[in-house]
Amino acid sequence: MDPFVVAVDRRLGAGAERVPTDPVARREHVKAMDTAAAELLGIVPVPVATEDHLVDVADHPRVRLRVFWPGERRSEPVRAAGVPILVYFFGGSFTMGGLDWRGWDAVFRARAADAGIIVVAGEYSLAPEVRYPAQPEQCWSVFEWAAGHAAELGGDASRLAVGGASAGGNLAAAVTLMNRDRGDRPVRLQILEAPVLDLTFGHLDPWASSPALPRFVLRRSAAPVVRDYLGPRRARRREAYASPLLAKTHAGLPPALIFTAEKDVLRGDGEAYARALAAAGVPTSCVRYVGQTHGSGGYRHHTAAADHLHRDIVAGLRTLHEPATGYPAPSRPAGDRR
């Protein structure tokens, strides 16, 4: 493991109590840890303009979203092209996280300012109080709101990106599938950070933790989280909007930029998704950060890798300001007779 990550983990873990197993109690515990970590790591939010909105969702609870502009003033509505828009969903095992958590708030502000874009960060109901399929439907409604209000925000609905981390990466990938199936808006990019994309656990990678760790141990530890989110019906784990990696086809999805971490058992999900997208003809780039853990991308200004990850994501988002790149049709692998 990256020794800088070890050093930060040691600082953050000093005096930490055991995390509760109950999902609601765990949420409150981790929220308190988020506040403490922000203080310990000296996280200072970039001063940018923000605005909250509530969005109605058919047959599911309404949700809140927060708009982050790239400067300290709200952009004026535009008639012609505005700036690109990133619709993003936070991570937290489907059971925790939120727009007011200091770590996520700092991320959204920094990306809006550094990439010169509008970030629309969407909340979703947390499990187990509310379960699937509410969350992908809520995220879809946030995406539709952002696209429909782009000009009003000073943005450009032809320069949309969708992104998310961990569970939020799952929901972002689901939104791209829903967009293809329902709306087909011109999404230019999807950015997935350490995403969980197969809730059947078929791509968990025990080697990321230890060569001696049996896969069944990983599955057993992950099962309660998936049960909290999906409920007791095991068949739901294979639905495309629950496990985007298992969709029947990935053709027609937007170009993807995927980041995984060497010391994260979820690395197999993101890397398998990159292969599936590329095989379906989707321009895809996947980067594995050596020596990094599932959450160490949040250690900006404390580890070189986290700073580089931020610059990588900002560079990807800045391409939205440029004309879209056209790629030749990919060749089929040798022996593929389809």
Backbone hydrogen bonds, N-H to C=O, Kabsch-Sander energy under -0.5 kcal/mol:
donor,donor_aa,acceptor,acceptor_aa,energy
2,D,291,G,-2.4
5,V,2,D,-0.6
6,V,2,D,-2.1
7,A,3,P,-2.1
8,V,4,F,-2.1
9,D,5,V,-3.1
10,R,6,V,-2.2
11,R,7,A,-1.8
12,L,8,V,-2.9
13,G,9,D,-2.3
14,A,10,R,-0.8
14,A,11,R,-0.7
16,A,13,G,-2.0
26,R,22,D,-2.9
27,R,23,P,-1.9
28,E,24,V,-1.7
29,H,25,A,-2.2
30,V,26,R,-2.9
31,K,27,R,-2.2
32,A,28,E,-1.9
33,M,29,H,-1.9
34,D,30,V,-2.4
35,T,31,K,-1.9
36,A,32,A,-2.3
37,A,33,M,-3.0
38,A,34,D,-2.2
39,E,35,T,-1.7
40,L,36,A,-2.6
41,L,37,A,-3.1
42,G,38,A,-0.5
42,G,39,E,-0.6
43,I,38,A,-2.3
48,V,46,V,-1.2
49,A,71,G,-2.9
51,E,67,V,-1.4
53,H,65,L,-2.3
55,V,63,V,-3.4
57,V,60,H,-0.6
60,H,57,V,-1.9
63,V,55,V,-2.4
65,L,53,H,-2.5
66,R,121,A,-2.5
67,V,51,E,-3.0
68,F,119,V,-3.0
69,W,49,A,-2.5
78,V,151,A,-2.2
83,V,154,G,-2.0
85,I,159,R,-2.1
86,L,118,I,-2.9
87,V,85,I,-0.5
87,V,161,A,-2.8
88,Y,86,L,-0.6
88,Y,120,V,-2.2
89,F,163,G,-1.6
90,F,122,G,-0.6
95,T,92,G,-1.8
96,M,92,G,-1.5
101,W,98,G,-1.2
105,D,101,W,-2.4
106,A,102,R,-2.0
107,V,103,G,-1.6
108,F,104,W,-2.4
109,R,105,D,-2.1
110,A,106,A,-2.4
111,R,107,V,-2.3
112,A,108,F,-2.1
113,A,109,R,-2.3
114,D,110,A,-2.8
115,A,111,R,-2.0
116,G,112,A,-1.0
117,I,112,A,-1.5
118,I,84,P,-2.6
119,V,68,F,-2.5
120,V,86,L,-3.2
120,V,118,I,-0.5
121,A,66,R,-2.7
121,A,119,V,-0.7
122,G,88,Y,-2.4
122,G,120,V,-0.6
123,E,64,R,-2.6
127,A,94,F,-2.9
130,V,126,L,-1.5
132,Y,229,Y,-2.5
134,A,131,R,-1.8
137,E,133,P,-1.6
138,Q,134,A,-2.6
139,C,135,Q,-2.6
140,W,136,P,-2.4
141,S,137,E,-2.0
142,V,138,Q,-2.1
143,F,139,C,-2.5
144,E,140,W,-2.7
145,W,141,S,-2.3
146,A,142,V,-2.6
147,A,143,F,-2.5
148,G,144,E,-2.6
149,H,145,W,-2.0
150,A,147,A,-0.9
153,L,149,H,-1.8
154,G,150,A,-0.6
154,G,151,A,-1.0
155,G,150,A,-3.4
156,D,83,V,-1.8
159,R,156,D,-1.9
160,L,186,P,-0.9
161,A,85,I,-2.2
162,V,189,L,-2.2
163,G,87,V,-2.7
164,G,191,I,-1.9
165,A,89,F,-1.4
166,S,193,E,-2.8
168,G,165,A,-2.4
170,N,166,S,-1.6
171,L,167,A,-2.0
172,A,168,G,-2.4
173,A,169,G,-2.4
174,A,170,N,-2.1
175,V,171,L,-2.2
176,T,172,A,-1.9
177,L,173,A,-1.7
178,M,174,A,-2.6
179,N,175,V,-2.8
180,R,176,T,-2.0
181,D,177,L,-2.4
182,R,178,M,-2.7
183,G,178,M,-0.6
183,G,179,N,-0.9
184,D,179,N,-4.8
187,V,185,R,-2.0
188,R,160,L,-3.1
189,L,160,L,-0.9
190,Q,255,P,-2.3
191,I,162,V,-2.2
192,L,190,Q,-0.5
192,L,257,L,-2.1
193,E,164,G,-2.4
194,A,192,L,-0.6
194,A,259,F,-3.2
196,V,166,S,-1.4
197,L,195,P,-0.6
201,F,198,D,-1.4
204,L,201,F,-1.0
205,D,265,V,-2.6
208,A,205,D,-1.6
209,S,206,P,-1.6
210,S,206,P,-2.8
213,L,210,S,-1.8
217,V,214,P,-0.8
218,L,214,P,-1.2
219,R,215,R,-2.5
220,R,216,F,-2.2
221,S,217,V,-1.9
222,A,218,L,-2.0
223,A,219,R,-1.7
225,V,222,A,-0.5
226,V,222,A,-1.8
227,R,223,A,-2.5
228,D,224,P,-2.4
229,Y,225,V,-1.7
230,L,226,V,-3.3
231,G,227,R,-2.0
234,R,232,P,-1.0
236,R,233,R,-1.4
237,R,234,R,-1.8
238,R,235,A,-1.4
239,E,236,R,-1.4
242,A,239,E,-1.3
243,S,239,E,-3.1
245,L,197,L,-2.0
246,L,243,S,-2.4
247,A,244,P,-1.5
253,L,250,H,-1.2
256,A,283,P,-2.4
257,L,190,Q,-2.6
258,I,285,S,-2.9
259,F,192,L,-2.7
260,T,287,V,-2.7
262,E,289,Y,-2.5
263,K,292,Q,-2.8
264,D,261,A,-1.4
267,R,264,D,-2.1
268,G,265,V,-0.5
269,D,266,L,-1.0
270,G,266,L,-1.3
271,E,267,R,-2.1
272,A,268,G,-2.1
273,Y,269,D,-2.1
274,A,270,G,-2.0
275,R,271,E,-1.8
276,A,272,A,-2.3
277,L,273,Y,-2.8
278,A,274,A,-2.4
279,A,275,R,-2.4
280,A,276,A,-1.2
281,G,278,A,-1.7
282,V,277,L,-2.7
285,S,256,A,-2.0
287,V,258,I,-2.6
289,Y,260,T,-2.9
289,Y,287,V,-0.6
290,V,288,R,-0.7
292,Q,289,Y,-1.4
298,G,295,G,-1.8
299,Y,296,S,-1.8
302,H,299,Y,-1.9
303,T,299,Y,-1.5
307,D,303,T,-1.7
308,H,304,A,-2.4
309,L,305,A,-2.6
310,H,306,A,-2.0
311,R,307,D,-2.0
312,D,308,H,-2.7
313,I,309,L,-2.5
314,V,310,H,-2.6
315,A,311,R,-2.6
316,G,312,D,-2.1
317,L,313,I,-2.4
318,R,314,V,-2.4
319,T,315,A,-0.8
319,T,316,G,-0.6
320,L,317,L,-1.6
321,H,318,R,-1.7
322,E,319,T,-1.4
336,D,333,P,-2.3
337,R,335,G,-0.7
